[in-house]
Amino acid sequence: MHSVVSLFTTYLPYFILILTLLVFVHEFGHYWVARRFGIHADVFSIGFGPELFGWTDRRGTRWKVSAIPLGGYVKFLGDNDAASATPASEGLSDEQAKHAFFSQPLYARAAVVVGGPAANLVFAFVLLTAVFLFAGEPFSPPIVAVQANGAAAKAGLRTGDEIVRLGDKQVNRYEDIQEQEFLYLAKPAAVEYRRDGQLLNALIQPQYCERVDRYNNTLRFGDLGVNQFVQPIVGDFTKDSPAEAAGLKVGDRLVAIDGKPVESFSQIPDLIGSRAGQPVSVSYERDGQQLEATVVPAVDKASDCSGTEHTVGRLRIKPVNTTEVRHLGLLGAMDAGVRHVLNMTSMFYTSMGQILTAARPVDELGGPIRIAKAAGDASYAGWTGLLNLVIALSVVLGVFNLLPVPMLDGGHLAMYLYEALRGKPLSLRAQELGLKVGFALVISVALIATFNDIKMLLR
């Protein structure tokens, strides 16, 4: 019940705000390109259904906000519907025909269709460039700590190796490795890494893994058996930390646990995971002095990749922050903006392909409820959380609309490609049939996504 109440009191306002912004950007992209070709827009609507309020500009375009805030449209002169899928049956005067959408050459119509998705991608690029220019780009060195008996260890990697390429992608940051884990699932991945100045190659067989995050989203990925290499230095304590109770302080460097050396922070769970509630000897360094304490790890629960829950021990300490911020000039910020937009685009199409081929389950599809929840959750992270969500959703809205499905912009482009190859457009009957099929597909996806959202909400 609390989740349902939060949906309407906290999440929904942010959802409407973000969706309205992104829909406006998308539809304005169509409108702006159309204006360049002299095409007249009858209506520019944010939302569907009855008009709530609006105005008519001096060109005769009706700008309005409608009652159902789940999208929007631009209806051009001569359109039979809001999707600009078929021309109107009524005749136009010769002067009106010059400014009608369907009387324009093929390249002009295609440009107008591309204008919407392009606007979303450009909008995300501009926001990312501004963030990287003024705040810098987060950067974590791609140096890894290898988990004992994990996929990377079996492939021959060691703690301290620097990954430079994974699969077909160059690795510049540890974040690149995390993105590839999401995409590869259980697919073998070629890896190139640097050790002592020498480049080596291996093939990693990731372990398919599922995790449920704190927002009840199921995350599926291919576990490479690596963590970011972080020095075993105490950065902070969580509530009821047994390490803090035993006398450890922020800045202490862990040296050994029960006599076994600690090379990286991620190695600590392996050394104490089976010692929940049992005393362990912790050697640590403070101000150049070697000290020792007896700590009783807190009893906690954790699930492995198979979903089996285990009792584990926790020191309840946090590492120091190892993420650097690289300050970039304008050209560097623009380059980073392009890279991030391309990465998000690649991740979207790859994950959609995996869903279509059943490599990834369909329950990962999310709809308006999940987006609303993400918007509300992002609001707790302040303006940076909201900005990151706006950027991600803007890219998703842009690339989703380029899918070759009738009703979507990509479906229009597919029909224009047919027209370019055949020298004539699809018949009106075929266009109307495609529109119905596309509508059925979009509605089916929306229903599946909404069903997934409701299941998530009721967990």
C-alpha positions in Angstrom: 0.0 0.0 0.0 2.9 2.4 0.8 4.3 1.8 -2.7 0.9 2.6 -4.3 0.5 5.8 -2.2 4.1 6.9 -3.1 3.4 6.3 -6.7 0.8 9.1 -6.8 2.2 11.4 -4.2 5.9 11.4 -5.0 6.6 9.5 -8.3 3.8 10.7 -10.5 4.6 14.5 -10.5 8.2 13.9 -11.4 7.1 11.4 -14.1 4.7 13.9 -15.7 7.4 16.7 -15.5 10.1 14.6 -17.2 7.8 13.0 -19.8 6.3 16.4 -20.7 9.8 17.8 -21.3 11.0 14.8 -23.4 7.8 14.7 -25.5 8.1 18.4 -26.1 11.7 18.0 -27.3 10.7 15.0 -29.5 7.7 16.7 -31.1 9.5 20.0 -31.5 12.2 18.1 -33.5 9.5 17.1 -36.0 8.0 20.6 -36.0 11.4 22.4 -36.4 12.5 20.3 -39.4 9.0 20.6 -41.0 9.2 24.4 -40.7 12.5 24.3 -42.6 10.7 22.8 -45.5 7.7 25.1 -45.3 5.3 22.4 -44.0 2.4 23.8 -42.0 1.5 22.3 -38.6 -2.2 22.4 -37.7 -1.7 21.1 -34.1 1.2 20.7 -31.7 -0.1 18.8 -28.7 1.5 17.6 -25.5 -0.7 14.7 -24.4 -3.7 13.1 -26.0 -7.4 13.4 -25.6 -9.5 16.5 -24.8 -7.6 19.9 -24.7 -7.0 21.3 -21.3 -5.7 24.7 -22.5 -3.9 26.1 -25.5 -3.4 29.0 -27.9 -3.1 29.6 -31.7 0.0 31.3 -33.0 0.1 33.7 -35.9 0.8 30.9 -38.4 -2.4 29.2 -37.4 -0.8 26.3 -35.4 -2.8 25.3 -32.3 -0.4 24.7 -29.4 -2.2 22.8 -26.7 -1.8 20.6 -23.6 -4.2 17.6 -23.5 -5.7 15.6 -20.7 -3.7 12.3 -21.1 0.0 13.0 -20.4 1.4 9.9 -22.1 2.9 11.3 -25.3 2.1 14.0 -27.8 2.0 14.7 -31.5 2.3 17.2 -34.3 -0.5 17.1 -36.9 0.6 18.6 -40.2 -1.6 20.1 -42.9 -3.1 17.3 -45.0 -2.7 14.6 -42.4 -5.5 12.1 -41.8 -4.4 11.3 -38.2 -2.1 12.5 -35.5 0.5 10.0 -36.4 0.9 11.5 -39.9 0.5 8.0 -41.2 -2.0 8.6 -44.1 -3.1 11.7 -46.0 -6.5 13.2 -45.5 -9.2 12.3 -48.1 -10.4 15.8 -48.5 -8.9 17.9 -51.2 -6.5 20.8 -50.7 -6.1 24.0 -52.7 -3.0 24.3 -54.8 -1.6 26.8 -52.3 -2.4 24.5 -49.3 -0.8 21.5 -51.1 2.5 23.4 -51.2 2.6 23.3 -47.4 1.1 19.9 -46.8 3.2 17.1 -45.5 2.3 14.4 -48.0 2.9 16.6 -51.0 6.6 17.1 -50.0 9.4 15.2 -51.7 10.5 11.9 -50.1 13.7 13.4 -48.6 11.8 16.1 -46.9 9.3 13.7 -45.3 12.1 11.4 -44.2 13.9 14.4 -42.6 10.8 15.4 -40.7 10.4 11.9 -39.4 14.0 11.7 -38.3 13.7 15.1 -36.7 11.9 13.8 -33.6 14.3 11.0 -32.5 17.3 13.2 -33.6 16.1 16.0 -31.2 16.0 13.5 -28.3 19.6 12.3 -29.0 20.9 15.8 -29.6 19.2 17.0 -26.3 20.9 14.1 -24.4 24.2 15.0 -26.1 23.9 18.7 -25.1 23.1 17.9 -21.5 25.9 15.4 -21.3 28.4 17.8 -22.8 27.3 20.5 -20.3 27.7 18.1 -17.4 31.2 16.9 -18.6 32.3 20.5 -19.3 31.3 22.0 -16.0 31.4 19.0 -13.6 33.9 16.7 -15.4 33.5 13.0 -16.4 33.5 10.3 -13.7 36.4 8.0 -14.2 37.5 4.8 -12.5 40.7 3.1 -13.7 39.9 -0.3 -15.4 42.2 -2.1 -12.9 40.5 -5.1 -11.5 40.5 -7.2 -8.4 39.9 -10.8 -9.4 37.5 -12.9 -7.4 38.8 -16.3 -6.2 37.3 -19.1 -8.4 35.5 -16.5 -10.6 35.2 -16.4 -14.4 38.2 -14.1 -14.8 40.4 -16.2 -12.4 39.6 -19.3 -14.4 40.7 -17.4 -17.6 44.1 -16.5 -16.0 43.6 -12.9 -14.9 45.0 -11.7 -11.6 44.3 -8.8 -9.2 46.0 -5.7 -10.5 45.5 -6.5 -14.2 44.3 -3.6 -16.3 41.6 -4.5 -18.9 42.0 -2.6 -22.2 39.5 -4.4 -24.4 36.5 -6.6 -23.7 34.6 -8.2 -26.5 34.6 -5.8 -29.4 34.8 -2.7 -27.3 37.8 -0.7 -26.0 37.8 -0.2 -22.3 38.8 3.2 -21.0 37.1 3.1 -17.6 35.9 0.5 -15.1 32.4 1.6 -16.0 32.9 0.2 -19.5 33.4 -3.2 -18.0 30.2 -2.9 -16.1 28.3 -2.1 -19.2 29.7 -5.1 -21.0 28.8 -7.4 -18.1 25.2 -6.2 -18.7 25.3 -7.0 -22.4 27.2 -10.3 -22.5 25.1 -12.3 -20.1 26.6 -15.8 -20.4 28.2 -15.2 -23.8 32.0 -15.8 -23.9 34.0 -12.6 -24.1 37.5 -12.1 -25.5 39.5 -9.9 -23.1 42.8 -8.1 -23.7 44.6 -6.9 -20.5 47.8 -5.4 -19.4 50.1 -6.9 -16.8 53.5 -5.5 -16.0 53.5 -3.6 -19.2 52.7 -6.6 -21.3 49.5 -7.1 -23.3 47.9 -10.5 -22.8 44.7 -12.1 -24.2 42.2 -14.6 -22.8 38.6 -15.8 -23.2 36.3 -15.3 -20.2 33.1 -17.4 -19.8 30.8 -15.2 -17.7 28.5 -16.7 -15.2 24.8 -15.8 -15.8 23.6 -13.9 -12.7 20.5 -12.3 -11.4 20.3 -9.7 -8.6 17.3 -7.7 -7.2 18.3 -4.1 -6.5 16.9 -1.9 -3.8 14.1 -0.7 -6.1 12.9 -4.3 -6.7 14.2 -4.4 -10.3 15.7 -7.7 -11.4 19.2 -7.2 -12.9 20.5 -9.8 -15.2 24.1 -9.8 -16.3 27.2 -11.9 -17.1 29.3 -12.0 -14.0 33.0 -11.7 -15.1 34.2 -12.4 -11.6 36.0 -9.1 -11.2 35.6 -6.0 -9.0 37.1 -2.6 -9.3 40.5 -2.6 -7.6 40.2 -0.6 -4.5 42.8 -0.3 -1.8 41.7 -2.0 1.5 41.3 1.3 3.3 38.4 2.1 5.6 36.4 5.0 4.0 33.4 4.9 6.4 31.3 2.7 8.5 27.7 1.6 8.2 25.2 1.3 11.1 26.2 -1.1 13.9 29.6 -1.8 12.4 31.5 -4.5 14.3 34.8 -3.2 12.9 34.1 0.3 14.3 33.1 -1.3 17.6 36.4 -3.1 17.7 38.4 0.2 17.4 39.0 0.6 13.7 38.9 4.1 12.3 38.4 5.8 9.0 41.7 5.8 7.1 42.9 2.5 8.6 44.4 0.1 6.0 43.6 -3.6 6.4 46.7 -5.7 6.1 45.5 -9.3 6.9 42.5 -11.2 8.2 43.3 -14.3 10.3 46.8 -14.1 8.8 45.7 -14.0 5.2 46.9 -10.9 3.3 44.3 -8.4 2.1 45.2 -7.1 -1.4 42.0 -5.2 -2.3 38.8 -4.1 -0.6 36.7 -6.6 -2.6 38.7 -9.5 -1.1 37.3 -8.8 2.4 34.0 -10.6 1.9 35.8 -13.7 0.7 37.9 -13.8 3.8 35.1 -13.3 6.3 32.0 -14.4 4.5 32.0 -17.8 6.2 32.9 -16.4 9.6 29.5 -14.8 10.5 29.3 -14.4 14.3 32.8 -15.9 14.8 35.8 -13.9 16.0 38.4 -13.1 13.4 41.8 -11.4 13.8 42.2 -8.2 11.8 45.6 -6.7 11.3 45.6 -3.1 10.1 47.9 -0.2 9.7 47.4 3.3 11.2 49.9 6.2 10.9 52.7 3.7 10.1 52.0 1.4 13.0 50.9 -2.2 12.8 47.8 -2.8 15.0 45.5 -5.8 15.5 41.9 -6.2 16.7 39.5 -9.0 17.2 36.2 -8.5 15.2 33.1 -10.5 15.2 31.5 -10.1 11.8 27.9 -9.2 11.8 25.4 -11.9 10.5 23.8 -11.0 7.2 22.1 -12.6 4.3 23.3 -12.6 0.6 22.1 -14.4 -2.5 24.5 -16.0 -5.1 23.9 -16.0 -8.9 21.7 -19.0 -8.6 19.4 -17.2 -6.2 20.4 -19.3 -3.3 20.5 -17.3 0.0 23.4 -17.7 2.3 24.4 -16.5 5.7 27.5 -14.3 5.4 29.7 -12.2 7.7 30.1 -8.4 7.3 32.5 -5.9 8.8 30.1 -3.2 7.7 32.8 -0.9 6.4 32.8 1.2 3.2 35.8 1.7 0.9 37.3 5.1 0.1 36.0 6.8 -3.0 38.3 5.8 -5.9 36.2 7.4 -8.7 38.2 10.3 -10.2 36.7 13.3 -12.1 38.4 14.2 -15.3 38.0 17.8 -16.2 37.5 18.2 -19.9 37.6 21.2 -22.3 34.8 21.8 -24.7 36.0 19.4 -27.4 36.7 16.7 -24.8 33.3 17.2 -23.2 31.7 16.9 -26.7 33.6 13.7 -27.4 32.6 12.2 -24.1 29.0 13.2 -24.8 29.0 11.4 -28.1 30.6 8.3 -26.6 28.0 8.1 -23.8 25.0 8.6 -26.2 26.5 5.9 -28.5 27.0 3.5 -25.6 23.4 4.0 -24.3 22.1 3.4 -27.9 24.1 0.2 -28.3 23.0 -1.1 -24.9 19.3 -0.4 -25.8 19.4 -2.2 -29.2 21.4 -5.1 -27.8 19.1 -5.6 -24.9 16.0 -5.3 -27.1 17.5 -7.9 -29.5 18.2 -10.2 -26.5 14.5 -9.9 -25.4 13.3 -10.7 -29.0 15.5 -13.7 -29.1 14.5 -14.8 -25.6 18.1 -14.5 -24.4 16.7 -11.9 -21.9 13.3 -12.4 -20.3 10.4 -10.1 -21.3 9.8 -9.1 -17.7 12.6 -6.6 -18.1 10.3 -4.4 -20.2 9.1 -1.5 -18.1 6.2 0.9 -18.6 4.9 4.2 -17.2 4.8 3.0 -13.6 8.4 1.9 -13.6 9.4 5.1 -15.3 7.4 7.1 -12.7 9.1 5.1 -9.9 12.5 5.7 -11.4 11.7 9.5 -11.6 10.7 9.6 -8.0 13.7 7.6 -6.8 16.0 9.9 -8.9 14.5 12.9 -7.2 16.0 11.7 -3.9 19.4 11.9 -5.5 18.9 15.6 -6.2 19.3 17.4 -9.5 22.1 15.1 -10.6 19.8 12.0 -10.2 17.0 13.7 -12.2 19.4 15.0 -14.8 20.9 11.5 -15.4 17.4 10.1 -15.7 16.3 12.8 -18.2 19.4 12.0 -20.3 18.8 8.2 -20.2 15.1 8.5 -21.0 15.8 11.0 -23.8 18.1 8.5 -25.5 15.7 5.7 -25.0 12.8 7.7 -26.4 14.9 8.6 -29.5 16.2 5.1 -30.3 12.9 3.4 -29.4 11.1 5.5 -32.0 13.6 4.5 -34.7 12.5 0.8 -34.4 11.0 -0.3 -37.8 7.5 -0.7 -36.3 4.4 1.0 -38.0 3.1 3.8 -35.7 6.7 4.6 -34.7 9.0 7.0 -36.6 11.1 4.0 -37.7 8.0 2.5 -39.3 7.5 5.6 -41.4 11.1 5.5 -42.5 10.7 1.8 -43.5 7.8 2.8 -45.7 9.8 5.6 -47.2 12.6 3.2 -48.0 10.1 1.0 -49.8 8.9 4.1 -51.7 12.5 5.0 -52.7 13.3 1.4 -53.9 10.0 0.9 -55.8 9.5 4.4 -57.0 6.0 4.6 -55.6 4.5 4.6 -52.1 2.7 1.8 -50.4 -1.0 1.8 -51.2 -3.3 3.5 -48.7 -4.8 0.2 -47.8 -1.4 -1.3 -47.0 -0.5 1.8 -45.0 -3.7 1.6 -43.0 -3.1 -2.1 -42.4 0.4 -1.4 -41.3 -0.8 1.2 -38.9 -3.3 -1.2 -37.3 -0.6 -3.9 -37.0 1.8 -1.4 -35.5 -0.8 -0.1 -33.1 -1.5 -3.7 -32.0 2.2 -4.3 -31.4 2.7 -1.1 -29.5 -0.3 -1.7 -27.3 0.8 -5.3 -26.7 4.2 -4.2 -25.6 2.6 -1.5 -23.4 0.3 -4.0 -21.7 3.2 -6.4 -21.0 5.3 -3.5 -19.6 2.4 -2.3 -17.5 1.8 -5.9 -16.2 5.5 -6.1 -15.3 5.2 -2.7 -13.5 2.3 -3.8 -11.4 4.1 -7.0 -10.4 7.1 -4.9 -9.3 4.9 -2.5 -7.4 3.1 -5.3 -5.5 6.4 -7.0 -4.4 
